[in-house]
Amino acid sequence: MPWPKGKTDVAVLRGTVKVLTFDLYGTVVDMQQGLTDAVTPFLKEKGWTGRPNSFVTWWRRTHFENSMIDALLDRGHTPYREIGRRAVALTLERAGVPHTAEEAKRLVAQIEKLRPFDDVPEALGRLHKRYKLVILSNGDPDMLENAKPYIGYPFDDYISIAGAGYFKPHAATYRKAAEILGCEIGRVMHVANHAFDCIGAGAQGMRNAFVNRRRRPYEDTPYPPDLVVADFTQLADVLA
């Protein structure tokens, strides 16, 4: 079964959900591999002999920590691009890689050029026949605009959490998305490759689907996913 026992069955989900919102970075586009490909020549040129994939993992973890701190401080929203610059600069410093501020900015800009996982465009085409499809991302509005040519599929809308003033999984991000969509929050299903994002959506009354590409256990939480799938192909098989 692609969904956990005890959770809503697929017939109910298909009859309830009208809009699918999608996390972008790591769910629609392959962030880990894309950034690894981008940093590999840079790190080689700098003479760094570590594993580029590990460097990207450090970078992404630092970015996540910094974005959560920013939301919890509640002292005004810092743009995703600036959080990214700080995160990659700190990661470069920890790795002992000499760099300039401009080089850090150029690395962060690669996020806007990430490509989708291979299964994404075809699956979205099937899902689009039944649902409205929307990006709900931590990225800045201009970053989402710049990403459109690379995503590989035209979504109905692209919502940045900047409008809510907090990074996901803050409650305001999901509520604001439902408000923008003009849709009852329980008729929206959020799709993400990150448990924290599914938990955040579920806590606000959104349906949520966990795309478990990495085959990892889900958190022990009061907000389990409504649906667990291995990839977008299975997501479309179940929902479309």
Secondary structure, 3 states (H helix, E strand, C coil): CCCCCCCCCHHHHHHHCCEEEECCECCCECHHHHHHHHHHHHHHHCCCCCCHHHHHHHHHHHHHHHHHHHHHHCCCCCCHHHHHHHHHHHHHHHHCCCCCHHHHHHHHHHHHHCCECCCHHHHHHHHHCCCEEEEEECCCHHHHHHHHHHHCCCCCEEEEHHHCCCCCCCHHHHHHHHHHHCCCHHHEEEEECCHHHHHHHHHCCCEEEEECCCCCCCCCCCCCCCEEECCHHHHHHHHC
